[in-house]
């Protein structure tokens, strides 16, 4: 009887050990491993992708969400999303379009869409003839097809990714990348071109840095660099904000940093580029709304920019925070809420479950205005 009991216990132990771990337990293990790091998101960006050796891409995104719930500092997971889909695409590069179909909706500022696009062409520059052959293949990648019915923001982010992709195809040449955006970008040429200049100014990993090392200007050379791109010079200047983030920590300097803008819309877009980063940092540092309120006082478009950044990064989970920010706005209140109303139909299909949940999180009278949108 004793031998039988021991045998049963051994079998039970083997069965328990063979059970799959819960995704939340994976997340907790990663949080524990990174908790002593000064900047924990950088640790998560290394640890989460390692899980793809034993779990699917979809499950890795679920783990990412659990990590975000456990650690508010990990508010911005765009880089992780890039890495996850790049790894998935590299398993079979010919299936890069199908990887896009598996991207979770409204997650990590749509980094999943970017990753699959970038992985297909990173490290592979093409001849002019090869680019011509590829144009038909990328012309419809962001458009609806079986299994892929993108919302307006998903299409926007996808075409932005084509801007990055064009830089890989042309071996880091903006002057050759812009015509690609013009040919395939349809009504999204602007966001595609911004992807080109984002590659120039915001590359962070060694491969991307090597791509632009010979063309990326210093701060003092930005104006001359950008004026070479004709009507797109303002898009270039706006994406150069990454070089001036230290100055932008002082909100009073936004006026001079954005003095290049020739009209009010361009000036607002410039302000928002800086406010995006200020918002990300505020939540990464655990200062959140208090820090946003301190920064945005007396700064035009600031509250609306901060609220929009939150819903851009994660509309379903950040809408309540965005609503709080709009409530703090003074002269900016209506503009702030109007932008949140816009993002409801921009991010979700009208009257879908996520759309309704988003609208319900808004204060009156904006809640009803949001719900009445078609």
C-alpha positions in Angstrom: 0.0 0.0 0.0 2.9 2.3 0.9 4.6 1.6 -2.4 1.4 2.2 -4.3 0.8 5.6 -2.5 4.3 6.7 -3.4 3.8 5.7 -7.0 0.6 7.7 -7.1 2.2 10.7 -5.6 5.0 10.6 -8.2 2.5 10.3 -11.0 0.5 13.3 -9.6 3.7 15.3 -9.2 4.7 14.6 -12.8 1.2 15.6 -14.0 1.3 18.9 -12.1 4.7 19.7 -13.3 3.6 19.1 -16.9 0.6 21.5 -16.7 1.1 24.7 -18.6 1.9 27.7 -16.6 -0.7 30.5 -16.5 0.2 33.6 -18.5 -0.2 35.7 -15.4 2.4 33.6 -13.6 4.8 34.3 -16.5 4.1 38.0 -16.0 4.7 37.8 -12.3 8.0 36.0 -12.8 9.1 38.8 -15.2 8.0 41.5 -12.8 9.9 39.9 -10.0 13.0 39.6 -12.2 12.9 43.3 -13.2 11.7 44.9 -9.9 15.2 46.1 -8.9 16.1 47.7 -12.2 16.2 51.5 -12.2 14.2 51.6 -15.5 12.0 48.5 -15.5 10.5 48.9 -19.0 13.9 48.3 -20.6 14.1 45.0 -18.6 10.6 44.0 -19.7 11.6 44.7 -23.4 14.3 42.1 -23.0 12.4 39.5 -20.9 9.0 39.3 -22.5 10.2 38.4 -26.0 12.2 35.5 -24.5 8.8 33.8 -23.7 8.2 33.2 -27.4 10.5 30.2 -27.2 7.7 28.5 -25.3 4.4 30.4 -25.9 2.7 31.9 -28.9 2.9 35.5 -30.0 -0.7 36.1 -28.9 0.1 34.7 -25.5 3.2 36.9 -25.3 0.9 39.9 -25.9 -1.4 38.7 -23.1 1.6 38.5 -20.8 2.6 42.0 -21.7 -0.9 43.2 -20.7 -0.5 41.4 -17.3 2.9 43.0 -16.7 1.3 46.4 -17.5 -1.4 45.8 -14.9 1.1 44.8 -12.3 3.5 47.7 -13.0 2.2 51.2 -14.0 5.7 52.2 -15.0 5.2 49.9 -18.1 2.7 52.2 -19.7 4.3 52.2 -23.1 4.8 48.7 -24.6 5.3 49.8 -28.3 8.9 48.5 -28.4 7.9 45.1 -27.0 5.2 44.8 -29.6 7.7 45.5 -32.4 10.0 42.8 -31.1 7.3 40.2 -30.6 6.0 40.5 -34.2 9.4 40.8 -35.7 10.3 37.5 -34.1 7.1 35.9 -35.3 7.6 37.2 -38.8 11.2 35.9 -38.9 9.9 32.4 -38.4 8.5 32.6 -42.0 9.1 35.9 -43.7 6.7 35.0 -46.6 3.8 35.0 -44.1 4.5 38.6 -42.9 1.0 39.8 -44.0 -0.7 37.0 -42.1 1.2 38.0 -38.9 -0.6 41.3 -39.2 -4.0 39.6 -39.1 -3.1 38.2 -35.6 -2.3 41.5 -34.0 -4.3 42.3 -30.9 -6.5 45.4 -31.4 -5.7 48.7 -29.9 -2.6 47.4 -28.0 0.8 48.9 -27.4 0.2 51.9 -29.7 -0.2 49.5 -32.6 3.4 48.4 -32.5 2.3 44.9 -33.7 1.4 46.3 -37.1 4.8 48.0 -37.4 6.8 45.0 -36.3 5.5 42.7 -39.0 6.1 45.3 -41.7 9.6 46.1 -40.5 10.7 42.5 -40.1 10.0 41.7 -43.7 12.5 44.2 -45.0 14.9 45.1 -42.2 18.5 44.5 -43.3 17.5 44.0 -46.9 18.0 47.0 -49.3 16.5 46.6 -52.7 17.5 47.8 -56.2 15.2 50.1 -58.1 13.9 47.2 -60.1 13.2 45.1 -57.0 11.4 48.1 -55.4 9.2 48.3 -58.5 8.4 44.6 -58.1 7.5 45.1 -54.5 5.2 48.1 -54.9 2.1 46.0 -55.8 2.7 43.8 -52.7 2.8 46.7 -50.3 0.1 48.8 -52.0 -2.8 46.9 -50.4 -1.2 45.6 -47.2 -3.0 48.3 -45.0 -6.3 47.9 -46.8 -9.2 45.7 -45.8 -9.0 42.0 -46.8 -10.2 38.7 -45.6 -9.4 38.5 -41.9 -8.2 42.1 -41.7 -10.8 44.9 -41.4 -8.7 47.8 -39.9 -10.1 50.7 -38.0 -9.0 54.2 -39.2 -6.2 54.3 -36.6 -5.0 50.9 -37.5 -4.8 52.0 -41.2 -3.0 55.1 -40.1 -0.5 53.2 -38.0 0.0 50.7 -40.8 0.8 53.3 -43.4 3.2 54.9 -40.8 4.9 51.5 -40.7 5.3 51.6 -44.5 7.3 54.7 -44.0 9.7 52.8 -41.9 9.6 49.9 -44.4 10.5 52.3 -47.2 13.7 53.3 -45.4 14.8 49.7 -45.2 13.9 49.1 -48.9 16.0 52.1 -50.0 18.9 51.5 -47.6 18.1 54.6 -45.6 17.5 57.1 -48.3 14.6 59.5 -47.5 14.7 61.0 -51.0 14.0 57.6 -52.5 11.6 56.6 -49.7 9.2 59.5 -50.1 8.1 58.6 -53.6 7.2 55.1 -52.3 4.9 56.8 -49.8 3.4 59.0 -52.5 2.7 55.9 -54.7 1.2 53.6 -52.1 0.0 55.9 -49.3 -3.3 57.0 -50.8 -4.8 59.5 -48.3 -2.2 58.5 -45.7 0.9 59.9 -47.5 1.5 62.3 -44.6 1.7 59.6 -41.9 3.8 57.4 -44.2 6.3 60.2 -44.7 6.4 60.8 -40.9 7.4 57.2 -40.6 10.4 57.9 -42.8 11.6 60.8 -40.7 10.9 58.9 -37.5 13.4 56.3 -38.7 15.9 59.1 -39.2 15.6 60.8 -35.9 14.3 58.2 -33.5 16.2 55.0 -34.3 17.3 53.3 -31.1 18.6 49.8 -31.9 22.0 49.2 -33.5 20.7 48.1 -36.9 18.4 51.1 -37.3 21.1 53.5 -36.1 23.5 52.0 -38.7 20.9 52.7 -41.4 20.9 56.4 -40.8 24.3 57.1 -39.2 25.5 58.9 -42.3 22.5 61.2 -42.7 21.1 61.9 -39.3 21.9 65.6 -38.5 22.9 67.2 -35.2 20.6 69.6 -33.6 22.1 72.6 -35.3 21.8 71.0 -38.7 18.1 70.0 -38.6 16.7 73.0 -40.4 19.2 72.6 -43.4 18.6 68.9 -43.5 14.8 69.2 -43.6 14.6 72.0 -46.2 15.9 69.5 -48.7 12.6 67.6 -48.7 10.4 70.2 -50.3 6.8 70.3 -49.1 7.6 67.7 -46.5 10.1 69.8 -44.6 7.6 70.4 -41.8 7.0 66.7 -41.4 10.8 66.3 -41.1 11.1 69.1 -38.5 8.3 67.7 -36.4 9.9 64.2 -36.2 13.2 65.8 -35.2 11.6 66.6 -31.7 13.5 63.6 -30.4 16.7 65.6 -30.5 15.2 68.3 -28.3 13.5 66.4 -25.5 15.8 67.8 -22.8 14.8 71.3 -23.6 11.1 70.3 -23.8 11.2 69.3 -20.1 10.6 73.0 -19.5 7.1 73.7 -21.0 8.0 77.4 -21.5 10.4 76.3 -24.2 7.8 74.7 -26.4 7.0 78.0 -28.0 10.5 78.4 -29.3 10.9 74.7 -30.2 7.8 75.0 -32.4 8.5 78.4 -33.9 9.3 76.8 -37.2 5.6 76.0 -37.8 3.9 78.1 -40.5 0.3 77.6 -39.4 -1.7 76.8 -36.2 -2.3 73.2 -37.1 1.4 72.5 -37.6 2.2 74.4 -34.4 -0.3 72.2 -32.5 1.2 69.1 -34.0 4.6 70.2 -32.9 3.4 70.8 -29.3 1.7 67.4 -29.3 4.9 65.6 -30.4 6.6 66.8 -27.2 3.6 66.3 -25.0 3.4 62.7 -26.2 6.8 62.0 -24.6 6.2 64.1 -21.5 3.0 62.1 -21.0 4.8 58.7 -21.4 7.5 59.8 -18.9 5.0 61.1 -16.4 3.4 57.7 -16.1 6.6 55.8 -16.3 7.9 57.8 -13.3 4.8 57.1 -11.4 3.9 60.8 -11.3 0.9 60.4 -13.7 -1.9 63.0 -13.8 -0.3 65.3 -11.1 2.8 65.7 -13.3 0.7 66.3 -16.4 -1.3 69.0 -14.6 1.8 70.7 -13.5 3.3 70.7 -17.0 0.2 71.7 -18.9 -0.9 74.8 -17.0 -0.8 77.7 -19.4 0.5 75.6 -22.3 -1.9 75.5 -25.3 -3.1 72.1 -26.6 -1.3 70.4 -23.8 -4.2 68.8 -21.9 -5.8 67.6 -25.1 -2.4 66.3 -26.3 -1.8 64.3 -23.1 -5.3 62.8 -23.2 -5.0 61.8 -26.8 -1.6 60.2 -26.2 -3.1 58.0 -23.5 -5.9 56.8 -25.7 -3.5 56.4 -28.6 -1.3 54.1 -26.6 -4.2 52.0 -25.2 -7.7 53.4 -25.8 -9.7 50.7 -23.9 -7.7 50.9 -20.7 -6.6 54.6 -20.6 -9.8 56.3 -21.4 -10.7 57.0 -17.8 -7.3 58.6 -17.2 -7.8 60.7 -20.3 -11.2 61.8 -19.1 -9.6 63.0 -15.8 -7.0 65.0 -17.7 -9.8 66.7 -19.8 -11.6 67.5 -16.6 -8.5 69.4 -15.4 -8.2 71.4 -18.5 -9.4 75.0 -18.2 -9.5 76.9 -21.6 -8.8 73.5 -23.3 -11.8 71.5 -22.0 -14.0 71.4 -25.1 -11.0 70.8 -27.4 -9.8 68.0 -25.1 -13.1 66.2 -25.1 -13.8 66.8 -28.8 -10.5 65.0 -29.5 -11.6 62.1 -27.3 -14.9 61.9 -29.2 -12.9 61.7 -32.4 -10.7 58.9 -31.1 -13.8 56.8 -30.3 -14.6 56.2 -34.0 -11.0 56.4 -35.0 -10.1 53.5 -32.7 -13.2 51.3 -32.7 -16.0 50.3 -35.0 -19.0 52.5 -34.1 -21.4 50.9 -31.6 -19.0 47.9 -31.0 -18.6 46.7 -27.4 -15.2 48.5 -27.1 -16.7 51.6 -28.6 -19.5 51.7 -26.0 -17.2 50.9 -23.1 -14.9 53.8 -24.2 -17.8 56.3 -24.5 -19.3 55.2 -21.2 -16.0 56.2 -19.4 -16.5 59.9 -20.4 -18.2 62.5 -18.2 -21.5 64.0 -19.1 -22.5 65.6 -21.5 -19.6 64.1 -23.6 -20.7 60.5 -22.9 -24.0 60.9 -24.7 -22.3 62.8 -27.6 -19.8 60.0 -27.9 -22.4 57.2 -27.9 -24.5 59.0 -30.6 -21.7 58.9 -33.1 -22.0 56.7 -36.1 
